[in-house]
């Protein structure tokens, strides 16, 4: 057990000194204790939790009508599939501890069924991959299945020894991933397969090789049981909901921030409702596309960097499958394709005879789908789906369409780094600007995804605590 | 829509105005709470990282049942304020390929405060 925190001692030592220095003339905001957090995703909520724990008055403003941001459990779909963040790694210390502390139950996820392959229009059952005529890989690579090709990067990964992935000395060698893989001896066919379902850039040509090393390094340092994943038993969104519920002030929902201004003594946010919120500092815990919707004064270099960080495109079609049609055909259930259908993940629903099927399309293959209205988009995906697995049609119901790029409060699933970009952009994107502080998974250092968001909330809380000390 | 108001001159002027003077360094207790306790308890329970209570009396990597990295085990010796500070300053340099993934940079003063506070925990 931890020792009780001496909150009072800290407040006496630091906040009181801030009162003397603030001189705002506004008793309610000049105390050094009022924090505005914009964004009720994990980053904002973790920062809010920490600042609340240490005695600050924290007001969290959220544009959506729910908390969680890019954690979004589709509660209306049987099996509660995740439309957003779905992986809690065994080493996600902040996430695991927060869940445990708040009584949010975790479980080992039901295993997604293995994949067969549709390559160049040819169907290859999983056991046949190494010898299949349609396997495009050269002889010494044929045994590596498409989803494991990128893992070969760990044979020569500089980030297995250091985590400073955007250190200038390392970034000096960064290059577009397609060229980088070629230089490392990856055959052209392997590069094309990696490109087909690349989650770390919208095109492989625009993807940083160092960013790929970063992802692979994360896995490369783990082994055995450490790779075990977790999820929240009733949906990952229960975690941010529990975090929001333990704050002293309820999160303000459905009221986007339009403008944040700052003076020498504080910040002021104008909300869409017309309400304004005054505080000593603001923590902007938003994905960059959402941040760009807020009128802000930022240093020119920072504003410029934020304009150029792209976000990953993801389209998901979530379906419910009533019967395991694939067994009759000797298929595995999931599919990995190099075509516009991307990947199909088939996952059993615990305690139920049905399965969740997620069609997961990413990168620039989403462009055409993102221009369509929902019915047309669903029809475009299901037409290709029934062609791939005709037997699915009679037993499959479409349950939800998720498109992250057109979502104005997300703008994509996660930040992606162009070749060489993280050298300066990563640090600039999170640099405090006066009384404005920045969080969100794009600002995280050691982790990505869910834990990256939590890490960034912790880092920004430290910055805010230093500022107010 | 979708663009920042680039008012660099205004921003520069704003930054030149006095805000808070630099205050007292953050306490070791606060730093532990914010930056360490999610992964490390001060009691006996194992979280993602090993418990840290009584670290002053222990050899590096000696909590029974915790799967330390070979890199950290290889460093040997007992923890001291200095070695703890070195570890927290740059885990990758102290024990290359360590499994500890802490990259939220603390200042040198904070690392000293935190190391001294940790070494004082029973």
Interface residues (C-beta under 8 A of the other chain):
Chain A: X1 X2 X3 X5 X6 X9 X10 X13 X14 X17 X18 X21 X22 X32 X50 X53 X54 X90 X91 X92 X93 X94 X96 X97 X98 X160 X161 X162 X163 X164 X221 X222 X226 X262 X263 X264 X265 X289 X292 X293 X295 X296 X297 X298 X299 X300 X303 X306 X307 X433 X434 X435 X445 X446 X447 X455 X458 X459 X461 X462 X465 X466 X467 X468 X469
Chain B: X1 X2 X3 X4 X5 X6 X7 X8 X10 X11 X12 X14 X15 X17 X18 X19 X20 X21 X23 X24 X25 X26 X27 X29 X30 X31 X33 X34 X35 X37 X38 X39 X41 X42 X43 X47 X48 X49 X92 X96 X97 X99 X101 X102 X103 X104 X106 X121
